[in-house]
Amino acid sequence: MKFVVGCDLEEFKRYYRTLDDLHSYFKTLGLADVKLGELGKVEAGIIKRDPSHLIVWREKSRIIGHAIWHETNTEEHRKGDPREKEDREALERLLGGKKDFVELHEIWLMTEYRGRGYGKKFFDFFEAFLKKRGHDSLVYYADHPAAITMCRRRGCKEEYLESIGEYVFYLSLRNTTKREIVVGDYDPQWPILYEKEREEILNVIGHIALGIEHMGSTAVQGLGAKPIIDIMVAVGNLDDAKKCLEPLRSIGYEYSPEHEEEIPERRFFNKGRPPKEQHYHLHMVEKGSGFWKRHLLFRDYLRMHPNVAQQYYHLKKELASKYGVNREAYTSAKTSFIDSIVAKAKRVRGKDKS
């Protein structure tokens, strides 16, 4: 898959007519001025004025997604189209007096290509693209859970617009430094936070969940870690996760499907915006699955072997120092240690059963 700036307008219109899910989404928004199935006049005008304001995502020769963007300001959407008072004031607060910015007007990825991490790849590409063109401020309006999650992960500032029921996100491209990985000392509050969160989760999906466990480093007494409470919830079938979306959203969890290509056996949710709020990761898997067994084996072995837990702590500190902000490399570098401990735990369990 690659991102291509610009596209033949007629080819793009043909692709756009195939986006039944996008047009259904527009219909739910009650966009009376949109002719469903056709590229809107505003969008076509943006592209005609500057073809580089259209970026398409291609898989070989096929268009599988797109983004439309344009330059604008805090006073007007486009020339002669003034902003509503609530919108204007929210932008003024977010931008701190700056007036001009880039708005990501529309972004869409075909359903069958979601969950592959393409959203993150696009924002990495788009931010670098805008910087090269001399832009330093990006604004995006969103109400879709996956889009909201993506913006928050990228460190965007946000305001909620009551009048339209959407969030407006702002990202300064002058300061897009990723947060460094910080492995801190053990906090005795972690198990307490888990128990409180466990109760909240079971209050809303207890009739679906078949099990719930505190997993990861914060579940091991005395083990230093990143201050994220990892919670694993077991269900009978991954399809049950769909029934949990709204109940979990009601207590602050956002569903993040972008990792499912890499880990298809898990449904991932997160809650809280560090450093101001406690951060929780919820991993929903099938009871007895490989993911369920592996994480419990690793946790329980570290609980039973404090010396090994300390080895793991020192390894994480070393890797955090080595990789800085590169979370993918940090996670990958831990894999061989984790695999070795899981293998030992399996051998111990096998001896206990014999």
Buried (B, 14 or more C-beta within 10 A) or exposed (E): BEBEEBBEBEEBBEBBEEBEEBBEBBEEEEEEEBEEEEBBEBBBEBBEEEBEBBBBBBEEEEBBBBBBBBBBBBEEBBEEEEBEEBBBBBBBEBBEEBEEBBBBBBBBBBEEBBBBBBBBBBBEBBBEBBBEEEBBBBBBBBBEBBBBBBBBBBBBBBBEBEEBEBBBBBBBBEEBEEEEBEBEEBEEEBBEBBEEBBEBBBEBBEEBBEEBBBBBBBBBEEBBBBBBBBBBBBBEEBEBBEEBBEBBBEBBBBBBBBBBEEEEEBBBBBBBBEEEEBBBBBBBBBBEBEBBBBBBBBBBBBBEBEEBBBBBBEBBBEBBEEBBEBBEEBEEBEEEBBEEBBEBBBEBBEEEEE
